[in-house]
Amino acid sequence: MGITAVIRIIAILAIVVIGAAGFWYISGLRADLAVSQENTKKMEAAVELQKQVIEQMQADQKKIQELNQQLVNTVENQKKDMQSLADRFSTNADGSKRDLGEIAVQKPSSIERAINKGTKNALRCIEIASGAALTEQEQNATKADEINKECPALANPRYKPVIIN
């Protein structure tokens, strides 16, 4: 065997080794690519899930804000009702001050009737605030003589008071 034959064999072996190494390297790259593609799919699924979670959280937050505003409105209406109730004991219909004790001495039966009606209405307000359902009469009340004057905002949702300036 001559040197040319050895060089040819070495060259052929080198080409075969380089080809095998290239095949092995490309196979490794394909395997890595397949793993990367699978990881990408998993990441995309995770990102989509996170987007859905974020959207749900935003919807929940909006609902909480709406409910909070409703609660604030209810509290404001109840404060107005409480102030109206307090004013009834110390103020006449025309806005002047009055002494309920003095009136009770002069007209005990009228005061008794007013207190009994007010107590009945106040107890109904407590029932409604505790979760009792409104009666049909309470729901449909639109006139001043039909409403529960102790808590009209709570007991009579359709009643809109007439404000005279």
ZATORFI-664334 format. One line per 5 residues: number of its first residue (from 1); their letters; for each residue x, y, z of C-alpha. Coordinates in pm, whole numbers, always signed. Each point is the difference from the previous one (the first is absolute). Layout:
NUM> A> X,Y,Z  ...
REM end
This chain:
1> MGITA> +0,+0,+0  +128,+325,-95  -21,+334,+163  -274,+108,-235  -210,-296,+105
6> VIRII> +52,+83,+367  -81,+365,-65  -316,-109,-185  -102,-229,+284  +70,+275,+253
11> AILAI> -190,+249,-217  -295,-242,-34  +8,-71,+376  +16,+374,+67  -298,+58,-229
16> VVIGA> -192,-286,+166  +91,+129,+348  -96,+356,-97  -325,-128,-157  -80,-210,+310
21> AGFWY> +83,+293,+227  -213,+230,-215  -289,-253,+5  +36,-36,+378  +11,+382,+42
26> ISGLR> -304,+54,-226  -192,-276,+182  +79,+173,+329  -116,+333,-142  -325,-162,-117
31> ADLAV> -58,-147,+344  +75,+338,+161  -232,+169,-248  -280,-247,+80  +46,+65,+374
36> SQENT> +5,+375,-63  -316,-20,-209  -176,-200,+273  +116,+252,+263  -125,+284,-221
41> KKMEA> -344,-164,-24  -10,-41,+378  +107,+362,+51  -264,+124,-246  -264,-202,+183
46> AVELQ> +119,+141,+332  -5,+356,-139  -355,-52,-131  -109,-136,+337  +159,+298,+175
51> KQVIE> -182,+238,-236  -330,-168,+87  +79,+24,+372  +87,+369,-36  -320,+69,-194
56> QMQAD> -205,-180,+267  +176,+194,+274  -73,+326,-179  -367,-97,-41  -15,-96,+369
61> QKKIQ> +163,+329,+98  -251,+195,-208  -289,-190,+162  +145,+67,+347  +24,+371,-83
66> ELNQQ> -363,+3,-118  -116,-179,+314  +207,+234,+214  -161,+301,-168  -345,-149,+61
71> LVNTV> +94,-47,+364  +123,+359,+26  -326,+121,-156  -204,-210,+244  +195,+135,+296
76> ENQKK> -48,+358,-123  -374,-58,-38  -19,-152,+346  +186,+300,+144  -254,+229,-165
81> DMQSL> -281,-211,+145  +159,+16,+346  +35,+378,-24  -360,+26,-117  -111,-209,+297
86> ADRFS> +202,+214,+242  -145,+316,-153  -356,-131,+46  +39,+8,+376  +134,+353,+17
91> TNADG> -137,+179,-308  -347,+92,-122  -106,-53,-361  +71,+368,-67  +357,-39,+129
96> SKRDL> -42,+175,+334  +121,-158,+325  -246,-180,+225  -7,-169,+340  -141,-349,-35
101> GEIAV> -41,-31,+378  -219,+310,+15  -214,-126,-287  -34,-340,+174  -140,+174,+307
106> QKPSS> -250,+195,-210  -102,-280,-243  +95,-338,+152  -224,-214,-224  +137,+160,-320
111> IERAI> +359,-53,+113  -78,-357,+108  -152,-76,-342  +298,+159,-179  +255,-186,+215
116> NKGTK> -180,-334,-46  -11,+46,-379  +363,+114,-7  +106,-299,+213  -186,-241,-230
121> NALRC> +168,+159,-304  +344,-3,+167  -35,-370,+85  -91,-70,-363  +311,+192,-106
126> IEIAS> +211,-227,+220  -166,-308,-153  +74,+124,-352  +359,+94,+88  +42,-352,+144
131> GAALT> -100,-159,-331  -380,-22,+5  -162,+31,-342  -202,+310,-87  -376,-43,-19
136> EQEQN> -179,+84,-323  -148,+306,+169  +348,+121,+103  +141,-59,-348  -284,+188,-171
141> ATKAD> -22,+297,+239  +46,+328,-189  -200,+251,+207  +100,+156,+331  -300,-151,+183
146> EINKE> +91,-353,-122  +363,-11,+112  +182,-106,+314  +114,+343,+117  +269,-143,+227
151> CPALA> +208,-145,-285  -154,+83,-339  +323,-62,-194  +19,-352,+140  -369,-96,+19
156> NPRYK> -140,+180,-304  +245,-14,-296  -245,+157,-249  -83,+300,+218  +161,+325,-115
161> PVIIN> -59,+282,+249  -112,+336,-133  +254,+262,+104  -135,+353,+25  +256,+279,+8
REM end
